[in-house]
């Protein structure tokens, strides 16, 4: 869960886009579209500035940007998915 006392929203947005820069999809399958949500106009402004910066650098941004809505926790098999998929050698 995001805690602004630990990490700023700007730092979170920077990390999000750095981690997802190579995963920008545009194949129309909504289950694979990157998305970022905001709770306030200030948060949306941080996102908009980052997107403008990326586009200025010639990057394509296919990330869905939307206000926070209802949240539903994923099924158990999706929890800690990466840790469950990584096989140690």
C-alpha positions in Angstrom: 0.0 0.0 0.0 1.3 3.5 -0.9 2.4 5.5 2.2 3.4 9.1 1.3 5.4 9.3 4.6 7.7 6.6 3.2 7.8 7.6 -0.5 6.6 10.7 -2.3 3.9 10.3 -4.9 6.3 11.9 -7.5 8.9 9.2 -6.6 6.2 6.5 -7.0 5.2 7.8 -10.4 8.9 8.0 -11.5 9.4 4.4 -10.4 6.2 3.3 -12.1 7.1 4.7 -15.5 10.7 3.5 -15.3 9.5 0.0 -14.5 6.8 0.0 -17.2 8.6 1.9 -19.9 9.5 -1.3 -21.8 6.0 -2.8 -21.2 3.9 -0.2 -23.0 1.3 -2.2 -24.9 -1.1 -1.0 -27.5 -2.6 -4.3 -28.7 -6.1 -3.4 -27.3 -6.3 -6.2 -24.7 -7.5 -4.3 -21.6 -6.2 -6.9 -19.2 -2.7 -6.1 -20.2 -2.9 -2.3 -20.3 -0.7 -0.5 -17.8 -2.7 1.8 -15.5 -2.0 4.4 -12.8 -4.6 5.9 -10.5 -4.7 9.2 -8.7 -6.7 10.5 -5.7 -6.3 14.2 -6.1 -5.7 16.9 -8.7 -2.2 17.3 -7.3 -1.5 13.6 -8.0 -2.9 13.9 -11.5 -0.7 16.9 -12.1 2.4 14.8 -11.2 1.3 12.1 -13.6 0.5 14.6 -16.4 4.0 16.2 -16.0 5.7 12.8 -16.2 3.7 11.8 -19.3 4.5 15.1 -21.0 8.2 14.6 -20.2 8.2 11.1 -21.7 6.4 12.2 -24.8 8.8 15.1 -25.2 11.6 12.5 -25.2 9.8 10.7 -28.0 8.4 7.9 -25.9 4.9 6.4 -26.5 2.7 6.3 -23.4 -0.2 3.8 -23.5 -0.8 3.9 -19.8 -4.4 4.3 -18.6 -4.7 7.3 -16.2 -7.8 7.4 -14.1 -9.1 8.5 -10.7 -9.2 5.9 -8.0 -12.5 4.0 -7.9 -13.7 0.8 -6.2 -10.9 -1.6 -5.4 -11.2 -5.3 -5.3 -8.4 -7.5 -4.0 -7.2 -10.1 -6.5 -7.7 -13.8 -6.0 -5.1 -15.5 -3.8 -3.2 -17.0 -6.7 -2.4 -13.5 -7.9 -1.1 -12.3 -4.5 2.7 -12.0 -4.5 2.6 -13.4 -8.1 6.2 -12.6 -9.0 7.6 -14.2 -5.8 5.5 -17.3 -6.6 6.8 -17.5 -10.2 10.5 -16.9 -9.6 12.4 -20.1 -9.5 15.7 -20.1 -7.5 18.6 -21.9 -9.2 
